[in-house]
Structures are given as C-alpha cells and as structure tokens.
C-alpha cells in the first residue's frame, strides 16, 4: 500500500519536473522473476525505471541508508534491502536470489556507479541472472534530469541467455558484456533492443 501511494506521488512529481516518455513497457513480463538491468546516471534512476511499471521493483540499497531515521523505514517498506559498503554479503546475495526466484522484479545497475558508457560493468547482474533463472530485461535511461526536460526510459525485450545454461563463473564476464551491450545499444539508438 505504501509503495502504491509513493509511486502515485512520484508520478505526479515526475509529470511536472521530468516528464517521462516510456518505450517498450510491454517487454517487461507481467509475472515471474525479472532482473531489470539499466544504465546508471543519477541517484534518481531507481525511481525513474520503476514508477511507470505496474509491478513493484525492488533494489539493493546501501546499508547506511537504513540507519537514517524515517528514510530507513521508508525504503524498507518500498522493497529495498541492505547491502554493505565494500562488497555484497552472502545475506544480500541470498535475499536478491530469493526475490527473483519468488517471482518479483529486482532493479540493478550493472555499472555499479553513476557513470558514462565508458564504465566497467560489474558481474553481479550476470551472476543473479544465471543463478535465478529470472527474465533479464535491459533498460535505458536517456536524458539529463534537468527540470522540465523530458526523460526517456526504454525497456528492451528479455535477453536470451539460454546459450549460457549450466555455465559457471567463468562465463560471467561474457554474460555481463551481453547485458551491457544491449543497454548501450538502446542508449545509442533510442529504440528497444530485440533478443
């Protein structure tokens, strides 16, 4: 309920400050586990890729945020779960995999930090994708978050990773490259990518 209320308020705020153009929303499965992988350009990105979807999107968030009065309580209610600075703990990995295997949507930014196309992607998204069996949907955020300027969010078709079934950790870099390649293609072309 809190998520629905906050999402409604954010939709109103975004309609004024950062009007969103949404492309390819139909590419996000309506049920089952979904790993939503996007580029990362701002602290606002988690809200941006989730508020126009009907399904709740859950995220990892810095553990320190959960210690901030009110904010910690709120982000917990909104579906965030803590990850410690300096690395992802076994507990965080377990929570992420349970989230995906439980049929939920989890948002992740494979680049790890807010940066440009030149960033080196981390392998966490690839690991979650291979271990959970969730659909992997690439998303591209295009714009600059300047007030009253339109932002665009593009959702591509789920990525076919069947070629990596049964693959081990030695394939993580290749899977990461596939995911990031699709995201960067959408940022470059402004169009949803196909399988």
C-alpha positions, 0 to 999 in steps of 0.5 A, spaced: 500 500 500 505 504 501 509 503 495 502 504 491 501 511 494 509 513 493 509 511 486 502 515 485 506 521 488 512 520 484 508 520 478 505 526 479 512 529 481 515 526 475 509 529 470 511 536 472 519 536 473 521 530 468 516 528 464 517 521 462 516 518 455 516 510 456 518 505 450 517 498 450 513 497 457 510 491 454 517 487 454 517 487 461 513 480 463 507 481 467 509 475 472 515 471 474 522 473 476 525 479 472 532 482 473 531 489 470 538 491 468 539 499 466 544 504 465 546 508 471 546 516 471 543 519 477 541 517 484 534 518 481 534 512 476 531 507 481 525 511 481 525 513 474 525 505 471 520 503 476 514 508 477 511 507 470 511 499 471 505 496 474 509 491 478 513 493 484 521 493 483 525 492 488 533 494 489 539 493 493 540 499 497 546 501 501 546 499 508 547 506 511 541 508 508 537 504 513 540 507 519 537 514 517 531 515 521 524 515 517 528 514 510 530 507 513 523 505 514 521 508 508 525 504 503 524 498 507 517 498 506 518 500 498 522 493 497 529 495 498 534 491 502 541 492 505 547 491 502 554 493 505 559 498 503 565 494 500 562 488 497 555 484 497 554 479 503 552 472 502 545 475 506 544 480 500 546 475 495 541 470 498 535 475 499 536 478 491 536 470 489 530 469 493 526 475 490 527 473 483 526 466 484 519 468 488 517 471 482 518 479 483 522 484 479 529 486 482 532 493 479 540 493 478 545 497 475 550 493 472 555 499 472 555 499 479 556 507 479 553 513 476 557 513 470 558 514 462 558 508 457 565 508 458 564 504 465 566 497 467 560 493 468 560 489 474 558 481 474 553 481 479 547 482 474 550 476 470 551 472 476 543 473 479 541 472 472 544 465 471 543 463 478 535 465 478 533 463 472 529 470 472 527 474 465 533 479 464 530 485 461 535 491 459 533 498 460 535 505 458 535 511 461 536 517 456 536 524 458 539 529 463 534 530 469 534 537 468 527 540 470 522 540 465 526 536 460 523 530 458 526 523 460 526 517 456 526 510 459 526 504 454 525 497 456 528 492 451 525 485 450 528 479 455 535 477 453 536 470 451 541 467 455 539 460 454 546 459 450 549 460 457 545 454 461 549 450 466 555 455 465 559 457 471 563 463 473 567 463 468 562 465 463 560 471 467 564 476 464 561 474 457 554 474 460 555 481 463 558 484 456 551 481 453 547 485 458 551 491 457 551 491 450 544 491 449 543 497 454 548 501 450 545 499 444 538 502 446 542 508 449 545 509 442 539 508 438 533 510 442 529 504 440 528 497 444 533 492 443 530 485 440 533 478 443 
